[in-house]
């Protein structure tokens, strides 16, 4: 039996059909059940053309293992998270490849309370069982149920808002032909917003490109619509809408880093002294804001499995990554691509400030390079070379995730990707754009390698 190639640090992803096909999906269902021994499992799928067939094969594997399967149908990844914790299931599996090209698909796995299953918490064991393709004989065959948790999920999203504070806003929404459009349609009647919908209908052929707003070419249609309609802000999602990306009223793309502070400020007003989790890539803007509001900042290694674990350990109200993943205690510490924009629009209504005004001061105070990726032959050797060059004379060096080196007026983080053979660089300064740009260029010259998205 061929080993399964697509297991990554946090999920399963592979090309269709060479690496991921119904046979592989069936084996993964059997292996997940063998390892976790769940009684009831939620399954859901994104809008990719291959997702239904893979979900059916995955379901057969679970049923043949004696697991009762609760199918919630088309959804975003957070739909599976929500159904798993809200319905008190033993686990959940989402069939999705998020923002990967159309010829890819994948799966994301959770256990009870939507706790993540990643490389060091069971995913490797599931791979070993699936590779061996040998499973125990269950006492019974599982039963298949179709359940609808959509209205409960929409109600949960609404619970983050005080609708009495909302005012009329004009909002461009770009689902990228992924799944987010259905959420907007369901929320629309509860909100005083005028939505301008582009690439709104789900279409697994992705006629307007793969839904990945991190690619600059994919932002053009959102920016154009904001300017054309004189909108107050724009929102774009990836395919399984576990991340949302915000644009200001001028069409300016807001780096996820600056949204972390905005959301942290809202939770600290609601819960003074709360703990806020952040990742080491870009930190100063978040640290200053959280401390100034009396919150307790807690650093975690990048990546959803680490952030969720640290949030649980510290009972944090909110956690945010610069990669536009935002995590909420009330959402079972999971990430959501819908809760952030709802909170940001409420903050705009409450303060009467535009999005550019809300983030402008933070961007000026802590200009950042944004994440720059380089493909290098030997990542460890390059990190060691950079550390040797910059550690002498630094005020602090931190190894939570890769290496972070801090001086009085600028800092950087350099780390290997958890999911791809890349080095990722982030640089920020204190109110000095030219210094940030100069140090970024200096570091890139030392790192070398090829530019990568």
Secondary structure, DSSP 8 states (H G I E B T S, - for coil): ------B-SSSEEEETTTT--HHHHHHHHHHHHHHH--SEEEEEE-S-TTHHHHHHHHHHHHHHTT-EEEEEEE--HHHHHHHHHHTT-SEEEEE--TTS-TTEEEEEEEEGGG-B--IIIIIHHHHHHHHHT-----SS---EEE---HHHHHHHHHTT--GGG----EEEEE-TTSSHHHHHHHHGGGS--EEEEES-S--TT-TT--S-TTSGGGGHHHHHHHHHHT-SEEEEE-TT-S-EEEE-TT--EE-HHHHHHHHHHHHHHHSTT-EEEEESSS-HHHHHHHHHTT-EEEEE-SSHHHHHHHHHHHT-SEEE-TTS-EEEGGGTTEE-SSHHHHHHHHHHHHH---HHHHHHHHHHHT-B---EEEE-S-HHHHHHHHHHHHSTT-SEEE-SSSEEEE-SSEEEEEEE-SSSS-EEEEEEESS-HHHHHHHHHHHHHHH-SEEE-
